[in-house]
Amino acid sequence: MKFVKIVTLFSSLFLGVTSANIANAGETIKVGITAGPSVKVLEVAQKLAKEKYDLTLKVITFGDYQIPNEALNAGDIDANIFQTISFLEQAKLKKGYKLAIVGNTFIYPMAVYSRKIKNISEIGDKATIVIPNDASNQGRALILLQTAGLIKLKDGVGEIPNPKDIISNPKHLDIKSVDAAQAARSALDVTAVVLNNDFVTNAGFKPSEALFKENPKTAKPYINVIVVKESEKEKKVFQNLKSIMNSDEVRKKTEELFPGAVPAW
């Protein structure tokens, strides 16, 4: 009887430890991303999730930056992996979303691209430059243009300046703020566009073709993150998702598809 009890106790402890290691085995979670090369990165993540945790990642792609947070907040997906810390904070402030970060992924430097010129110094008087229009990426783009020496912003604007904060525009640039996807499509029609990683390939560019790009060492607010509902942030399955997205396999695929991407964990 004592032997049976000891075996039973040992078995229970063993099963408890094993269960902790394979928490959520057989589960499926829906992960929202934006369309583009990130799909290939998530294919690597899907394979690893299944092999390591018996976890199925169902990837849902979106065509713009607004819907993934709406879908997550509504419970239509379980997590999203597409946005920066800055973008999330602005979305929460504006929409009241109850969302939380469970892990970091990469910094993808924003950059200036063009089909008409080969050097940033070739941007001429009254040239048109298109930038994203959401508050976070618009502000990020304006800071990038200031760093490139094209404009000057007033002091103290922080991470989210807007075009009204421009105090010097010596080349009289026509800076147009449009939807990020539209910015990518406008590359043939304007002098230059400011794009982040999701739309570089869609616009037909390679990261190596950037005229001017962000320094990742100063881009901490623009770390991309894994986001879930606030009420679910402690779930083991999302710690497993974080582990997958911070794996060597995902890092290698990301660096292959997004040269210049910097791990942020």
Buried (B, 14 or more C-beta within 10 A) or exposed (E): EEEEEEEEEEEEEEEEEEEEEBBBEEBEBBBBBBBBBBEEBBEBBBEBBEEBBEBEBEBBBBEBBBBBBBBBBEEEBBBBBBBBBBBBBBBBEEEEBEBBBBBBBBBBBBBBBBBEBEEBEEBEEEBBBBBBBBBBBBBBBBBBBBBBEBBBBEEEBEBBBBBEBBEEBEBEBEBBBBBBBBBBBBBEEBBBBBBBBBBBBBBEBEBEEBBBBBEBEEBEBBBBBBBBBEEBBEBBBBBBBBBBBBBEBBBEBBBEBBEBBBBBE
